[in-house]
Amino acid sequence: METAADPLLERLAPVLAAATGVVAVALGGSRATGAAHAASDTDIGLYFSEQAGLDVERLRAAVRGLVDDPDAASLTEVGGWGRWIGGGGWLTIAGRRVDLIYRPIESVEGIIRDCREGRVSMDYQPGNPHGFCSAIWMGEVALCRPLADPRGALAALKAMTVPYPVRLGEALIRRFQWEVLFSIENAEKAAPGGDQAYIARCAFRSLACAAQALFAVNRSYLINEKGALAAAARLPLTVDNLRERAASVWAAIRCRAFDAAVAELASIERELVRLTAAARRPRRPSNA
């Protein structure tokens, strides 16, 4: 996990925090959670006030003084990457790749309140093959490390993410678990026609939905579908040998052994149903 002594973060945070409209700056992604490797990007969340507005032009000027190549300091306008990613820029600073991502803090608070009440959405978003689940915004706040939060706005939002809301977990299971089997059934119907690409897409959706359900059962926030299945396989409550079994699905599809792929997916789905049912069953009070 990154530490406060990281020279890059110490250099970045005050410059970004000084931009007009910025409320808080946070380290996110794998470097905040401790899952980063040497080549991982440094994800920086720039939480801005929608009411005040983000002065992107001044932010661009500030960033030019930070990046290795000022001519490559390209930032989008707010909304430039769609509603959910919001916008930002891919930067190189001191030889490190830095992803700057805008987050509208009032809307983030609204999403957190919705999630706490069990209201979630799933939307099309370029860069997210499975789609963007609104609960990602809540998870980002829960898992990020504030770098600059002068008014405590981000700290207040973080307090709303702990403990993991029971209603959120139930909503995510309702939203995603049924589609695990539905996608398998669609793949099974397509198998006789040999549509490999369609079957692969069904398998992807089935496994992606399974990962969502597993994170919800474990009351863990899923913030990135990249690596989600491998991470789900490491959770305390999970499907046995999930990673290896998923690999066998892809191998079978690659060899056009579609019946074998469907059978393995169905086996995973049955185990997932048993696991989620057991996890959600009320526990008997202890006699101790």
Sequence and secondary structure as in RCSB ss.txt:
>XXXX:A:sequence
METAADPLLERLAPVLAAATGVVAVALGGSRATGAAHAASDTDIGLYFSEQAGLDVERLRAAVRGLVDDPDAASL
TEVGGWGRWIGGGGWLTIAGRRVDLIYRPIESVEGIIRDCREGRVSMDYQPGNPHGFCSAIWMGEVALCRPLADP
RGALAALKAMTVPYPVRLGEALIRRFQWEVLFSIENAEKAAPGGDQAYIARCAFRSLACAAQALFAVNRSYLINE
KGALAAAARLPLTVDNLRERAASVWAAIRCRAFDAAVAELASIERELVRLTAAARRPRRPSNA
>XXXX:A:secstr
   TT HHHHHHHHHHHTSTTEEEEEEEHHHHHT   TT  EEEEEEE TTT   HHHHHHHHHTTSS GGG   
  TTTTHHHH  EEEEEETTEEEEEEEEEHHHHHHHHHHHHTT   EE  TT TT EETHHHHHHHHH EEEE T
TSHHHHHHHTTSS  HHHHHHHHHHHHHHHHHHHHHHHHHGGGT HHHHHHHHHHHHHHHHHHHHHHTT     S
TTHHHHHHTSSS  TTHHHHHHHHHHHHHTT HHHHHHHHHHHHHHHHHHHHHHHS       
